[in-house]
Amino acid sequence: MKLHHIAIWTFRLEELKEFYVRFFGGKSNEKYINPKKGFESYFVSFGEGTDLELMSRTDVQNTPIEENRVGLTHFAFTFPSQEEVLRFTEQMRSEGYTIAGEPRTSGDGYFESVVLDPDGNRIECVYQEITGGGEGKGEGKTETAIGAETEVGPEAEARPNTETESIHSVTLDTERLLLRPFEEEDAEAFFACCQNPNLGNNAGWPPHQTLEESRRILHSTFINQEGIWAMILKETQQLIGSVGIIPDPKRENPQVRMLGYWLDENYWGKGYMTESVQGVLKYGFEKLKLSLITATCYPHNKRSQKVLKKNGFIYEGTLHQAELTYNGNIYDHQCYYLPGISQPTPEDYEEILHVWETSVRHTHDFLTEEDIQFYKPLMQEHYLPVVELFVIRNANGKIAAFMGLSNELIEMLFVHPDEQGKGYGKRLIEYARDKKQMDKVDVNEQNEKALQFYLHLGFQIIGRDETDSMGKPFPILHLQLPEANPGNRN
């Protein structure tokens, strides 16, 4: 069942229609007119949200709206950021509309302001962001809102994305956990987890006080929400936490999602969060074909940082004074990202070759132009087709780095010069090591930058050839990770 529309009587039908169309992105139908009854109306729609019916009739009484009264008191529109709430509030003020509630952070974690429409109806403009949790990130919450073409942070219900499949009902399976959609029956276990102040205070949301509060948040934020799963312990069928990937409010790319999670304190330190995150990452990259998964956490949330780093996330930087929490604390956000690794098609070979040539010209200063032109057709016609290729694409969908694997070793690894320093090379090496059990790599001895990169990752030199595979005078060093080193390859 879904709330279809909310209706408002007005004597300013045209003015009110234009207000909601202009400022909230609504779309109006043609005016309906019933001359016999003196009735006129518009339906204004807001994407997937509830419609607003504006109605006018000659016999309707003009009764003043009081703030504290029984009945409909206000409705809310969600905004993508705190800055947007502030901007919109000032726009309303500058255009002469009444600000009934100045921007503030409410006790239950919303950043909100209240404006009055031309008839004095109260509109809450709300935003709340998900942040670092007990052993992960908080669950956050949203109001039921008339759905403008905006969202309220990563905990909001995501609009269906035509670029990726809907994941409302997807169930994921890991070794010890079942990741399934939340259900009404989860309320008591949900409350048992979220009443713990060690979980809520690390997440930026207040500990739940009552079962009814948990039930309300469960319905508004978790049940039927895209990309949010309940973590169920297979052995006991107990709800122990939540994990999800939802649209990143700081990025407009639909192929990027943000990771969020929290875990009941009784289960910290047992690897459950890492296990669930790995299941969600696999789904996000392999099924949804995401190009990037992001995450944020508080600087003091060491458990969350450990989970992210263990799953290969790359530290992106600190967003200073990013959040005012419900209890008045101002915290920075540490920002992380994980690029997706995928396998290219032969149609991508030309782009891969371009990355190879650009990278070689940037790093292989010991090669002449004649050397580059010698290797280029070999690369295109003989080397690329016989290795297992993996690529990382940037936010624009362009190949930023690629790697080629044979049955025995990492045959090639190249990063576009414009993309270096972002952790892509390390991410590919870790993928080869952890997913493909590759522990050997060859590198040109004269490519000092590449050699130092591999040595920094723990590789050791185990052999040397005077020439490369084509007999040219470019010495090759053989490297291997020490834990798997059975002896000298030479």
N, C-alpha and C positions, 0 to 999 in steps of 0.2 A: 504494500500500500504506500502511496506517495501523496504528500500534500500538493494539490493541484494548483490552487491560486489563493491569494488574499485579496479581498475587495475593500475599496475605500470610496465613501461618498464624498463628493467635492462640488463646490460652486465654481472652481477654477479648472475645469476639465482640460482645456487646451494647455494652460500654463503648467499644470501638474504632469501632463503627458510629456511635454517638452523637457521638463526637469529630469525625469527618469531616463529619457532617451539620451539627452545630452551628457549628463553627469555620470550615469551608471551603465552606459552602453546598451540600454534596452532597445528592443525592436517592437514597434507598435503595429497592430493590424489596422485595417480601415475602420473608421468610426461606425459603430452600430447606432441606428436611430429608430426609435419607436414613437412616431408623432402622436399616436393616440394616447399614450401614457406620459408623454413629455420626457421620455427616457433616452439618454445618450451614454455610450460607454466606449472605452478602449481596453484591449488586452495588451499589456506590455510584457514581453518575454525576455528572460535573461539566460540564454544558453540552456544548460541542463537543469537549471534551478526552478524554483516555484514562480509562476506567473503572477502579475499584479493586475487586477481589474480596477480601473478607474471609472466611477459611475457618477452621473449627474441626473437629478430629477427635480422638477419644480416644487414638489411638496415635501422635500427633505428638510428637516430642521437644522439650523446652524447652531449646534450645541458645542460649547468650548471643550477642547480636549484638556484634561487634567493629567499631570504626570503620574500621580499615584491614584489609580482607579482600578476597579475590576474590569477585566476584558483585555483586549489587545492593547499592549503598552508600547511596544516598539518592534521593529524588525531590523535585521542586520545584513550588511554587505561585507564580504570578505575582501581583503586587500593583500597583495603579494609581499609587502614589507612594511616595517615600521615607518620608513621614510615616505612611502606612498600614503599612509594614513595622515602623516603630518602635512604633506604637500596638498592633499585633497582638502583637509580641514582649512588650511590657509586660503585655498582657492574659494571655498564656500564663504569664508569670512570677507574676502576681498570683493565678492560679488553681492554682498549684502544679506546673505542668509544667516540665520541665528545659529550660533554655536552653543548648544545647551549643555554640553559636557566637554571640557578642555581635554586634550590628549593626555592620557595617563596609562599606567599599568595597573590593572585591576587585581584584586586579591586572588582571583583564580587564574591569573596568568595571561590575560589578554592585554594587548596594547590597543587602546580604543579611544575614540572620540564620539560625540553625539551631535548631529546636526538636525535642524528642523527643515522639512520641505515647505513649500509655499502655504500649505494648509496647517502647518504646525505639527505634523506627524513626526515622531522621533525615529531617527535612523542611526543605528550604531555602525560605525566603521571600525572593523576589528581585524587584528592580526596577532598571531601567536606562532612562535618558532620552536621547533624541536631541537634539543641540544643534548650535551653529554649526560649519560645516565650512570646507574650503579655499576654495572659492568657493561656499559654501553650508553645508549641515549634514551632520553625521556619519551613518554608516549604522547605528551601534548594533548590538546583537545580543541574542538571547534564548536561554535554555535551552529544550530540549524539556521541557515541563512537563505534569503532570496538570492539565487545564484547569479551574480553578475559575472562577466567574463574575467574574473580574477579568482585567486586562490589564497587561502590563509596559511602560508608556510607549508613545510613538508608533511605536517600531520593532517593536512586537509584532505578531503575526498578528492582524488584526482579525476579530472574529466577524462572520458574515454579518449584514447589517442589512436587515431587512424594509422599511425606509423607503427605501432606496436600492439600486440594482442592484449585484450583485457585479461586481467589476472585476478578477478574477484573470487573465483571458485577454484583456483589452482591449488593443489596440495603437493608439497615437496617432501621427500623422504631422505633422511640421512641415517647413519649407522645407529644412533641412539634416539633420534628425535623424529617426530612427525610435525611438519609445519603445515598447518591448515588454517582456513578462515576462522575468525572468532565467531562464537555462538552465544545466544542468550544464556545458556547453561554455564558459561564461564564466569558469571558475575561474582560468585562467592570466592572462587580461587583468584580472580582478578583483584578483588578487594584485599584479600590476604596478602598478595604481593605488594600492592601499591600503597598500603597504609604505612609501610616501613619508611621512616624518615631518611634512612641511609640510601634509599633508592630515589625518592622524590627530590631531596635536597641536592643530590649530585646531578639531577637531571634538569633542574630549573623549574619544576612544578611542585606545588604543595602536596604533602602526603594526604592521601584520601582519608576523610574523617568518618564516613558512613558507607554502608553497603549501597544505599540509594545514590550517593554521589558517584560511586564506582559504576553503578548500573547506567547512570546518565552518560558518563564519559565513555563507557563501553559502547553505547549505542551511537553517540555522536561522532566518535573518532575511530573505532575499531571494527564494528560489525558492518559488513558490506562495503568496506573500504578497499580500494584497489591497491594491491601491493603490500598489504600488511597481514602478517601471519601470526597465529598463536603458536608458541613453542610447547609441544606436548612430549613429555618423557614417555617413551614407548613402554618402559618396564612397569610404570605405575599409572599411565594415562593421566598424569598430573600436569596442569598448566604451570609452567615455570618462567615464562617470559614472552617476549614478542620481538619480531625482527621484520624489517620491510625495506623495500626500495620504492620511493615515491618521487614525483617530479621535484627537481631542485629549484627552489624559489629564486635563487640567484643566477640561474642560467636559463635562457630561453630555448636552448636546443632540446627538442623532444627526445633525442637519443641519449640524453643524460638523465640519470636518476640519482637520488641521494639515499644513502644507507642510514637506517636508524635502528636502534635496538635497546632493550633493557632486559635484565635478568634478576629473578628473585635472589636475594642475598644468600639464601641457604644453598644455592647451587653455584656460587662463585668459585673460581679456581679449579674447576673440573673439566674445562675445555668445551662446555656446551655451547658457549657463545661463538667461539671460533668455528665449531662444527656447523652451527646454523648459518653463520655468515658465509661459509664456503658453499653451502647449498644454495643460498640466495644469489651469490655471485655467479655461480655456474648457470643458474637459470637466467639471470639478467644478461649475461654475455652470449650464451649459446642459444637461448630460445628467443629472447627479446632483441638480440643483436644490438645491444647498447654499445655506444662508443666510449662511454666514461661513466664510472660510478664514483660519487663524491661522498664525503663524510665530514662532520665537524664535531669537536668535543671541547670541553673546558680544559685549560692548561693544567689544572690540578687533578683531572680525571685520568690518572695513570693506567687504570685498568682498561679504559676504553682505548687509550693510545696503544697499549700492548696488543689488544685485539686487532686494531687496524694495521699495525706494523707486521704482525704475524701473518696477516692475509695479504701482504705486499703493497699496502697503500703507501703512497708517496706524499711526504709533507710538502704542502704548497705554500704555507705562510700563516701569519697570524692576523686575524681581523680584530683590531684593537677596539675595546669598549663596544663590543658587538651586541650586548644584551643586558637589559635591565630585568632582573628576575622578579618573581612575585614578592620576595621578601626584601627588595630594595638593593640587592647586590648588583654591581656592574661587572660583567665578566667578558674577557676576550674569548674569541673562538679560534681554536687551532683547526686549520683547514687541510684536508687530505683528498687525494684523488687516486683512482685506479683505472688506467686505460684498458680497454678491451683488446684481447688478442684473438685474431681470427685468421682463417686460411683464405688466401686470395684465389682467384680464378685465373686462367691463362690470359683473360682480357686485361688483367692488372699488370702483366709483365712489363709493358711499356712504362708504366708509372714507376714500378719497382726499379727498372733499369735507370730511370732518371734519378731516383734517390741514390742508387749505387754510384752513378757518375758524379753527381754533385758532391757526395760524401768523399769519394776518392780524390777529387780535385781539391777538396778542403783539407784532407789529412795526409794523403800519400804524396808529399812533395818530392819524394825520391823517384817518382815516375815521370817520364817524359810524355809529351803529347803523343808520340809514336807508340809508347807503351800502352797508354790508355786506349788508343784506337785498336791496338792488337787484342787487348783483353775484352773489349766491349762486345764484339760479336760472339766470342766464346761464352761470355756471361749470358747473353740473350738466347743463344741457340743450344748450348750444351750444359751449362751449369744450372740455370734456373729450372729447367724441366726435370732434372733428376734428383733434386733435393725436396724435402718436405718444407714448404714455406709457411711462415707465420708473419703477420703484419700487425702493426698498431697504427690506427688512424687518428688524426687529430680531430678537433671539434668540428672542422669543416668537411670531414670525411676523406681528407687527403692522407695518403700513406706517409707517416712520419718516420717509421723505422721498420725494418724487416730482418728476418733471421731464416737461414736455411739449415736443415738438419739432414744428416745421412744416418745410416744404421749405427755408426760408431761415434760421431762427434758433431759439434757445432761447426758447420762448414763455413758459414758466413754470417756476419752481423753488421748492419750498416744503419746509421741514424742520419737523417737529413740535417745539415748544419744549422738550419733555423730552429730545429727541434732538440738540439743537444742541451744537456744540463737539466732535463725534465724527468730523468729517471727511466726513460723508455728502454735503454739498453739493459739496465739492471733488471727491469721487469721481464724482458725476453729471456735473459740468462736464467733467472729464477724459474721461469716457466719451463725451460729446457731441462733444468736440473730436477724440479719437483714433479713435473707431469710426464716428462719423456726420459727420465733417468739418464740424462746426458751429463758427463763430467769432464769431457775433453774438448779442447778448442785449439786451433792453429792460428797464429798471428804473424804478420810480417815483422821481422826483427827491427826494421827501420821505422816502423809505425809506433813510435815511442808512446804517444798518447793512448793508443789502444792497449799496448802492453801494460801500462800502468793501471788502466781500467780493470783488466783481468786480474792483475796481481792484487789490487785493492779488494776484489771480490773473493780472494782466497785461493786463486789458482797458483800453481807452482810450475816452474819450467822443468820439464822432464826429458827434453831432447831438442836437437837442432839439426836442420838440413841446410847445406850450403846454398842450395838453389830452390826455387819454387817447383811446382809440379810440371811446369812447362820447360824446365831447365834454365830459366832465366836467373841472373845473379842477384836474386832477392831472397836472402836467407829466411827460412821459416822456423819459428819456435813452436814446439809442441808443449801445451800446458794441460794440467789436470788438477782437479780438486784433490786435496791431500787425503781426505777420508776414504777415497775410493782408489788411491794410487797403488797398483799392484807391483810397480817396478818401473824401470826406465824403458820407455817405448823404443829408444834408439838401440 
